[in-house]
Amino acid sequence: WCARATPTTATTTVLGHPETQLRDRRFRAYYKTSAYTRLTAEYHHIHEFRRGGNAFNQPPHMADIAEQLDHKIDGGGLKFDWFAPDDRHRLGIYLSAQHIDRDSYFGTEQNPTAYGGTNDMTVVAGAQYTYAFERLLFLPSDLTAGIEYNYNTLHDEYLGFGRDLRQTTHTTGFFFQNEWKSEKVNF
């Protein structure tokens, strides 16, 4: 096992001036399941709060002008890698996801309806295979092929503007490429 965690926290607050708070937690670890395979896991959490405008000792809708954002972002992924003993075959399979929850206020003149929120979820899954040819036609080459699926759902709402956006997308892609290699030129 090999693991690494990185926490950070930063806060900037000056009375009568913008306020920013950032908390961040990250973790990444891998486990070599055999001499030719590895499983990697990672996770991150970010919490960011920002406030600008005036009347910092009041809720944002009590200010003459205010912008306030409160983000909570969580994400992570799993990846499995396989390498052939001769290093000519490589396979990677992956899955990752990220969730964003944002509460916001963008308003002037003590507007109580200028609050909004965003909820966003993204998932990506895929696989990639690479074969290293000693010679394909005229030069050594790496042939790479893969597939990737992306899912995203978004809900964005601002009460005062009457905006309520809901969107879901599904995207699947396939790719195929070959890279010829030599000491003088690659293409």
DRENPA-3360 file (N, C-alpha, C; in nm, 2 decimals, always signed):
BEGIN
1 = WCARATPT = +0.08/-0.12/+0.00/+0.00/+0.00/+0.00/+0.09/+0.12/+0.00 ~ +0.04/+0.22/-0.06/+0.10/+0.36/-0.06/-0.01/+0.46/-0.05 ~ -0.01/+0.54/+0.05/-0.12/+0.64/+0.07/-0.06/+0.78/+0.10 ~ -0.14/+0.88/+0.06/-0.10/+1.02/+0.09/-0.22/+1.10/+0.11 ~ -0.23/+1.17/+0.22/-0.34/+1.26/+0.25/-0.28/+1.40/+0.26 ~ -0.36/+1.50/+0.21/-0.31/+1.64/+0.22/-0.43/+1.73/+0.26 ~ -0.43/+1.77/+0.39/-0.53/+1.87/+0.43/-0.48/+2.01/+0.43 ~ -0.56/+2.11/+0.39/-0.53/+2.25/+0.40/-0.65/+2.33/+0.44;
9 = TATTTVLG = -0.62/+2.43/+0.52/-0.73/+2.52/+0.56/-0.67/+2.66/+0.55 ~ -0.75/+2.75/+0.49/-0.71/+2.89/+0.49/-0.83/+2.98/+0.51 ~ -0.82/+3.08/+0.59/-0.93/+3.18/+0.62/-0.87/+3.32/+0.61 ~ -0.94/+3.40/+0.54/-0.91/+3.55/+0.53/-1.03/+3.62/+0.57 ~ -1.02/+3.70/+0.68/-1.14/+3.78/+0.73/-1.08/+3.91/+0.78 ~ -1.13/+4.02/+0.72/-1.10/+4.15/+0.77/-1.23/+4.23/+0.77 ~ -1.26/+4.28/+0.89/-1.39/+4.35/+0.91/-1.41/+4.46/+0.81 ~ -1.52/+4.45/+0.74/-1.55/+4.55/+0.64/-1.49/+4.52/+0.50;
17 = HPETQLRD = -1.43/+4.40/+0.49/-1.37/+4.36/+0.36/-1.41/+4.22/+0.32 ~ -1.39/+4.18/+0.20/-1.43/+4.04/+0.16/-1.38/+3.93/+0.25 ~ -1.46/+3.83/+0.26/-1.42/+3.71/+0.34/-1.41/+3.59/+0.26 ~ -1.30/+3.51/+0.28/-1.28/+3.39/+0.21/-1.24/+3.28/+0.31 ~ -1.30/+3.17/+0.30/-1.26/+3.05/+0.38/-1.25/+2.93/+0.28 ~ -1.14/+2.86/+0.30/-1.12/+2.74/+0.21/-1.07/+2.62/+0.30 ~ -1.14/+2.51/+0.29/-1.10/+2.39/+0.36/-1.09/+2.28/+0.25 ~ -0.98/+2.21/+0.25/-0.95/+2.11/+0.15/-0.90/+1.99/+0.21;
25 = RRFRAYYK = -0.95/+1.87/+0.17/-0.90/+1.74/+0.22/-0.88/+1.65/+0.09 ~ -0.77/+1.59/+0.08/-0.74/+1.50/-0.03/-0.67/+1.37/+0.02 ~ -0.70/+1.27/-0.06/-0.65/+1.14/-0.02/-0.62/+1.06/-0.15 ~ -0.51/+1.00/-0.16/-0.48/+0.91/-0.28/-0.40/+0.79/-0.23 ~ -0.44/+0.68/-0.27/-0.37/+0.55/-0.23/-0.37/+0.46/-0.35 ~ -0.27/+0.37/-0.35/-0.27/+0.26/-0.45/-0.22/+0.13/-0.38 ~ -0.27/+0.02/-0.44/-0.23/-0.11/-0.39/-0.19/-0.19/-0.51 ~ -0.07/-0.25/-0.51/-0.02/-0.33/-0.61/-0.08/-0.47/-0.59;
33 = TSAYTRLT = -0.18/-0.51/-0.66/-0.25/-0.64/-0.64/-0.16/-0.76/-0.69 ~ -0.07/-0.73/-0.78/+0.03/-0.83/-0.82/+0.15/-0.75/-0.88 ~ +0.24/-0.82/-0.94/+0.36/-0.75/-1.00/+0.32/-0.67/-1.12 ~ +0.20/-0.70/-1.18/+0.16/-0.64/-1.31/+0.03/-0.56/-1.30 ~ -0.03/-0.55/-1.18/-0.16/-0.48/-1.16/-0.15/-0.38/-1.04 ~ -0.23/-0.28/-1.06/-0.24/-0.18/-0.95/-0.38/-0.12/-0.94 ~ -0.43/-0.10/-0.82/-0.56/-0.04/-0.80/-0.53/+0.09/-0.73 ~ -0.59/+0.20/-0.78/-0.57/+0.33/-0.73/-0.70/+0.39/-0.69;
41 = AEYHHIHE = -0.70/+0.45/-0.57/-0.83/+0.52/-0.52/-0.79/+0.66/-0.48 ~ -0.88/+0.75/-0.50/-0.85/+0.89/-0.46/-0.99/+0.96/-0.42 ~ -0.98/+1.06/-0.33/-1.10/+1.13/-0.29/-1.05/+1.27/-0.25 ~ -1.14/+1.37/-0.28/-1.11/+1.51/-0.24/-1.24/+1.57/-0.19 ~ -1.23/+1.66/-0.10/-1.34/+1.74/-0.05/-1.29/+1.88/-0.04 ~ -1.36/+1.97/-0.10/-1.33/+2.12/-0.09/-1.45/+2.19/-0.04 ~ -1.43/+2.27/+0.06/-1.54/+2.36/+0.11/-1.49/+2.50/+0.10 ~ -1.55/+2.58/+0.02/-1.51/+2.72/+0.00/-1.63/+2.82/+0.02;
49 = FRRGGNAF = -1.60/+2.92/+0.10/-1.70/+3.02/+0.13/-1.64/+3.16/+0.09 ~ -1.71/+3.24/+0.02/-1.67/+3.37/-0.02/-1.78/+3.47/+0.00 ~ -1.75/+3.59/+0.05/-1.85/+3.69/+0.06/-1.78/+3.82/+0.03 ~ -1.85/+3.90/-0.06/-1.81/+4.03/-0.10/-1.93/+4.13/-0.08 ~ -1.90/+4.25/-0.10/-2.00/+4.36/-0.08/-1.98/+4.44/+0.04 ~ -2.09/+4.46/+0.11/-2.08/+4.54/+0.24/-2.17/+4.47/+0.34 ~ -2.18/+4.53/+0.46/-2.26/+4.48/+0.57/-2.23/+4.34/+0.60 ~ -2.10/+4.31/+0.63/-2.06/+4.17/+0.65/-2.11/+4.11/+0.78;
57 = NQPPHMAD = -2.15/+4.19/+0.87/-2.21/+4.14/+0.99/-2.36/+4.11/+0.98 ~ -2.41/+4.12/+0.86/-2.56/+4.09/+0.84/-2.57/+3.98/+0.73 ~ -2.68/+3.92/+0.72/-2.71/+3.82/+0.61/-2.69/+3.90/+0.48 ~ -2.66/+3.83/+0.37/-2.63/+3.90/+0.25/-2.75/+3.98/+0.20 ~ -2.87/+3.94/+0.22/-2.99/+4.01/+0.17/-3.01/+4.14/+0.25 ~ -2.94/+4.16/+0.36/-2.95/+4.29/+0.43/-2.84/+4.39/+0.39 ~ -2.76/+4.35/+0.29/-2.65/+4.44/+0.24/-2.71/+4.52/+0.13 ~ -2.64/+4.64/+0.10/-2.67/+4.72/-0.01/-2.63/+4.65/-0.14;
65 = IAEQLDHK = -2.52/+4.58/-0.13/-2.47/+4.50/-0.24/-2.39/+4.38/-0.18 ~ -2.41/+4.26/-0.24/-2.35/+4.14/-0.18/-2.34/+4.03/-0.28 ~ -2.23/+3.96/-0.28/-2.21/+3.84/-0.35/-2.16/+3.74/-0.24 ~ -2.23/+3.62/-0.24/-2.19/+3.52/-0.14/-2.20/+3.38/-0.21 ~ -2.09/+3.31/-0.19/-2.09/+3.17/-0.25/-2.05/+3.07/-0.14 ~ -2.11/+2.96/-0.13/-2.07/+2.85/-0.04/-2.07/+2.73/-0.12 ~ -1.95/+2.68/-0.16/-1.93/+2.56/-0.24/-1.89/+2.44/-0.15 ~ -1.95/+2.33/-0.18/-1.91/+2.20/-0.12/-1.89/+2.11/-0.24;
73 = IDGGGLKF = -1.76/+2.06/-0.26/-1.73/+1.98/-0.37/-1.67/+1.85/-0.32 ~ -1.72/+1.74/-0.36/-1.67/+1.60/-0.32/-1.65/+1.53/-0.45 ~ -1.54/+1.46/-0.46/-1.51/+1.38/-0.58/-1.41/+1.27/-0.55 ~ -1.41/+1.18/-0.64/-1.32/+1.06/-0.62/-1.32/+0.97/-0.74 ~ -1.23/+0.87/-0.73/-1.22/+0.78/-0.84/-1.15/+0.65/-0.80 ~ -1.17/+0.56/-0.89/-1.10/+0.43/-0.88/-1.04/+0.40/-1.02 ~ -0.92/+0.34/-1.02/-0.86/+0.30/-1.14/-0.79/+0.17/-1.12 ~ -0.80/+0.08/-1.22/-0.73/-0.04/-1.22/-0.64/-0.05/-1.34;
81 = DWFAPDDR = -0.51/-0.07/-1.32/-0.41/-0.08/-1.43/-0.36/-0.22/-1.44 ~ -0.34/-0.27/-1.56/-0.28/-0.40/-1.59/-0.17/-0.38/-1.69 ~ -0.05/-0.44/-1.67/+0.06/-0.43/-1.76/+0.10/-0.58/-1.79 ~ +0.13/-0.61/-1.91/+0.17/-0.75/-1.95/+0.32/-0.76/-1.90 ~ +0.36/-0.88/-1.87/+0.50/-0.90/-1.83/+0.60/-0.85/-1.94 ~ +0.57/-0.85/-2.07/+0.66/-0.80/-2.17/+0.64/-0.65/-2.20 ~ +0.55/-0.59/-2.13/+0.51/-0.45/-2.13/+0.46/-0.41/-2.27 ~ +0.41/-0.50/-2.35/+0.35/-0.47/-2.48/+0.20/-0.44/-2.47;
89 = HRLGIYLS = +0.14/-0.50/-2.37/-0.01/-0.48/-2.35/-0.03/-0.40/-2.23 ~ -0.12/-0.30/-2.23/-0.15/-0.22/-2.11/-0.30/-0.20/-2.12 ~ -0.37/-0.21/-2.00/-0.51/-0.19/-1.99/-0.54/-0.11/-1.87 ~ -0.62/-0.01/-1.89/-0.66/+0.08/-1.77/-0.82/+0.09/-1.77 ~ -0.88/+0.07/-1.66/-1.02/+0.08/-1.64/-1.04/+0.18/-1.53 ~ -1.13/+0.28/-1.55/-1.15/+0.38/-1.45/-1.29/+0.42/-1.43 ~ -1.32/+0.48/-1.31/-1.45/+0.53/-1.27/-1.42/+0.65/-1.18 ~ -1.48/+0.76/-1.21/-1.47/+0.88/-1.12/-1.60/+0.95/-1.11;
97 = AQHIDRDS = -1.62/+1.03/-1.01/-1.74/+1.10/-0.99/-1.71/+1.23/-0.91 ~ -1.79/+1.33/-0.93/-1.78/+1.46/-0.86/-1.92/+1.52/-0.83 ~ -1.94/+1.56/-0.71/-2.07/+1.63/-0.68/-2.04/+1.77/-0.63 ~ -2.11/+1.87/-0.68/-2.09/+2.01/-0.64/-2.23/+2.06/-0.59 ~ -2.22/+2.11/-0.47/-2.34/+2.18/-0.41/-2.30/+2.32/-0.38 ~ -2.37/+2.41/-0.44/-2.34/+2.56/-0.43/-2.46/+2.63/-0.39 ~ -2.45/+2.71/-0.28/-2.55/+2.81/-0.24/-2.50/+2.94/-0.27 ~ -2.58/+3.03/-0.32/-2.53/+3.16/-0.36/-2.63/+3.27/-0.34;
105 = YFGTEQNP = -2.57/+3.39/-0.34/-2.65/+3.52/-0.33/-2.58/+3.62/-0.42 ~ -2.65/+3.68/-0.51/-2.60/+3.79/-0.59/-2.71/+3.89/-0.60 ~ -2.70/+4.00/-0.51/-2.81/+4.09/-0.50/-2.76/+4.23/-0.46 ~ -2.86/+4.32/-0.48/-2.84/+4.46/-0.44/-2.97/+4.51/-0.38 ~ -2.96/+4.62/-0.31/-3.07/+4.69/-0.25/-3.15/+4.60/-0.16 ~ -3.08/+4.52/-0.08/-3.15/+4.43/+0.02/-3.26/+4.35/-0.04 ~ -3.22/+4.28/-0.15/-3.32/+4.19/-0.22/-3.32/+4.05/-0.15 ~ -3.43/+4.01/-0.09/-3.44/+3.88/-0.03/-3.46/+3.77/-0.12;
113 = TAYGGTND = -3.48/+3.80/-0.25/-3.51/+3.69/-0.35/-3.39/+3.66/-0.44 ~ -3.27/+3.72/-0.41/-3.15/+3.70/-0.49/-3.07/+3.57/-0.46 ~ -3.13/+3.48/-0.38/-3.06/+3.36/-0.35/-3.08/+3.26/-0.46 ~ -2.98/+3.17/-0.47/-2.98/+3.06/-0.57/-2.91/+2.94/-0.52 ~ -2.91/+2.84/-0.60/-2.83/+2.72/-0.57/-2.81/+2.64/-0.69 ~ -2.70/+2.56/-0.69/-2.66/+2.47/-0.80/-2.63/+2.34/-0.74 ~ -2.68/+2.23/-0.80/-2.64/+2.10/-0.76/-2.60/+2.03/-0.89 ~ -2.48/+1.98/-0.89/-2.42/+1.92/-1.01/-2.36/+1.78/-0.98;
121 = MTVVAGAQ = -2.38/+1.68/-1.06/-2.32/+1.55/-1.04/-2.27/+1.50/-1.17 ~ -2.14/+1.46/-1.17/-2.07/+1.41/-1.29/-2.01/+1.28/-1.26 ~ -2.03/+1.18/-1.36/-1.97/+1.05/-1.34/-1.91/+1.02/-1.48 ~ -1.78/+0.97/-1.47/-1.71/+0.93/-1.59/-1.66/+0.79/-1.57 ~ -1.68/+0.70/-1.67/-1.63/+0.56/-1.66/-1.57/+0.53/-1.80 ~ -1.46/+0.45/-1.80/-1.40/+0.41/-1.93/-1.29/+0.31/-1.92 ~ -1.24/+0.28/-2.03/-1.13/+0.18/-2.04/-1.05/+0.22/-2.16 ~ -0.92/+0.19/-2.15/-0.82/+0.22/-2.25/-0.72/+0.10/-2.26;
129 = YTYAFERL = -0.70/+0.05/-2.39/-0.61/-0.06/-2.41/-0.50/+0.00/-2.51 ~ -0.37/-0.04/-2.48/-0.26/+0.00/-2.56/-0.18/-0.13/-2.59 ~ -0.14/-0.14/-2.72/-0.05/-0.25/-2.76/+0.07/-0.19/-2.83 ~ +0.19/-0.23/-2.79/+0.31/-0.18/-2.84/+0.36/-0.27/-2.95 ~ +0.36/-0.23/-3.08/+0.41/-0.32/-3.19/+0.56/-0.30/-3.20 ~ +0.63/-0.41/-3.22/+0.77/-0.39/-3.25/+0.79/-0.32/-3.38 ~ +0.69/-0.35/-3.48/+0.69/-0.29/-3.61/+0.55/-0.30/-3.66 ~ +0.49/-0.19/-3.70/+0.36/-0.19/-3.77/+0.39/-0.12/-3.90;
137 = LFLPSDLT = +0.38/-0.19/-4.01/+0.41/-0.15/-4.15/+0.56/-0.11/-4.16 ~ +0.60/+0.01/-4.11/+0.74/+0.06/-4.13/+0.81/+0.10/-4.01 ~ +0.75/+0.12/-3.89/+0.81/+0.17/-3.77/+0.75/+0.10/-3.65 ~ +0.82/+0.10/-3.54/+0.75/+0.06/-3.41/+0.64/+0.16/-3.38 ~ +0.53/+0.11/-3.32/+0.42/+0.19/-3.29/+0.34/+0.15/-3.17 ~ +0.26/+0.24/-3.11/+0.17/+0.21/-3.00/+0.03/+0.23/-3.06 ~ -0.05/+0.13/-3.05/-0.19/+0.14/-3.09/-0.28/+0.15/-2.97 ~ -0.36/+0.25/-2.96/-0.44/+0.28/-2.84/-0.59/+0.28/-2.88;
145 = AGIEYNYN = -0.67/+0.22/-2.81/-0.82/+0.22/-2.83/-0.89/+0.23/-2.70 ~ -1.01/+0.29/-2.70/-1.08/+0.30/-2.57/-1.22/+0.34/-2.59 ~ -1.29/+0.34/-2.48/-1.43/+0.39/-2.47/-1.44/+0.47/-2.34 ~ -1.53/+0.57/-2.35/-1.55/+0.65/-2.23/-1.70/+0.69/-2.23 ~ -1.76/+0.69/-2.11/-1.90/+0.73/-2.09/-1.90/+0.84/-1.98 ~ -1.97/+0.95/-2.02/-1.99/+1.07/-1.93/-2.14/+1.09/-1.90 ~ -2.17/+1.11/-1.77/-2.30/+1.14/-1.72/-2.29/+1.27/-1.64 ~ -2.39/+1.36/-1.67/-2.39/+1.48/-1.59/-2.54/+1.52/-1.57;
153 = TLHDEYLG = -2.57/+1.56/-1.45/-2.70/+1.61/-1.42/-2.68/+1.74/-1.34 ~ -2.75/+1.85/-1.38/-2.74/+1.98/-1.33/-2.87/+2.04/-1.29 ~ -2.88/+2.09/-1.17/-3.00/+2.17/-1.13/-2.95/+2.30/-1.08 ~ -2.99/+2.41/-1.15/-2.95/+2.54/-1.12/-3.07/+2.63/-1.10 ~ -3.08/+2.69/-0.98/-3.21/+2.76/-0.95/-3.17/+2.90/-0.89 ~ -3.24/+3.00/-0.94/-3.23/+3.14/-0.88/-3.37/+3.19/-0.86 ~ -3.41/+3.20/-0.74/-3.55/+3.23/-0.70/-3.60/+3.36/-0.76 ~ -3.52/+3.47/-0.74/-3.56/+3.60/-0.78/-3.57/+3.62/-0.92;
161 = FGRDLRQT = -3.50/+3.54/-1.00/-3.50/+3.56/-1.15/-3.60/+3.46/-1.21 ~ -3.66/+3.38/-1.13/-3.76/+3.28/-1.18/-3.69/+3.17/-1.27 ~ -3.56/+3.15/-1.25/-3.48/+3.05/-1.33/-3.48/+2.92/-1.25 ~ -3.51/+2.81/-1.32/-3.50/+2.68/-1.27/-3.46/+2.59/-1.38 ~ -3.33/+2.57/-1.39/-3.27/+2.49/-1.50/-3.24/+2.35/-1.46 ~ -3.29/+2.26/-1.53/-3.26/+2.11/-1.50/-3.21/+2.05/-1.64 ~ -3.09/+1.99/-1.63/-3.03/+1.94/-1.75/-2.96/+1.80/-1.72 ~ -2.98/+1.71/-1.80/-2.91/+1.58/-1.79/-2.85/+1.54/-1.92;
169 = THTTGFFF = -2.72/+1.50/-1.92/-2.66/+1.46/-2.05/-2.59/+1.32/-2.03 ~ -2.59/+1.25/-2.14/-2.52/+1.12/-2.14/-2.44/+1.13/-2.27 ~ -2.31/+1.10/-2.26/-2.22/+1.10/-2.38/-2.13/+0.98/-2.37 ~ -2.12/+0.91/-2.49/-2.04/+0.80/-2.50/-1.94/+0.82/-2.62 ~ -1.82/+0.80/-2.60/-1.72/+0.82/-2.70/-1.62/+0.70/-2.72 ~ -1.58/+0.68/-2.84/-1.48/+0.57/-2.87/-1.36/+0.64/-2.93 ~ -1.25/+0.59/-2.91/-1.13/+0.65/-2.97/-1.03/+0.54/-3.01 ~ -0.95/+0.57/-3.11/-0.86/+0.48/-3.17/-0.75/+0.56/-3.23;
177 = QNEWKSEK = -0.63/+0.53/-3.20/-0.51/+0.61/-3.25/-0.39/+0.52/-3.26 ~ -0.30/+0.55/-3.35/-0.18/+0.48/-3.36/-0.07/+0.58/-3.37 ~ +0.04/+0.56/-3.29/+0.15/+0.65/-3.29/+0.28/+0.57/-3.34 ~ +0.33/+0.61/-3.45/+0.46/+0.55/-3.50/+0.57/+0.63/-3.43 ~ +0.67/+0.55/-3.39/+0.79/+0.61/-3.32/+0.92/+0.57/-3.38 ~ +1.01/+0.67/-3.39/+1.14/+0.65/-3.43/+1.23/+0.75/-3.35 ~ +1.36/+0.74/-3.37/+1.45/+0.83/-3.30/+1.44/+0.97/-3.36 ~ +1.41/+0.98/-3.49/+1.41/+1.11/-3.55/+1.27/+1.17/-3.57;
185 = VNF = +1.16/+1.09/-3.58/+1.03/+1.15/-3.60/+0.92/+1.06/-3.54 ~ +0.82/+1.12/-3.49/+0.70/+1.05/-3.44/+0.58/+1.10/-3.51 ~ +0.49/+1.01/-3.54/+0.36/+1.06/-3.60/+0.25/+0.95/-3.58;
% end
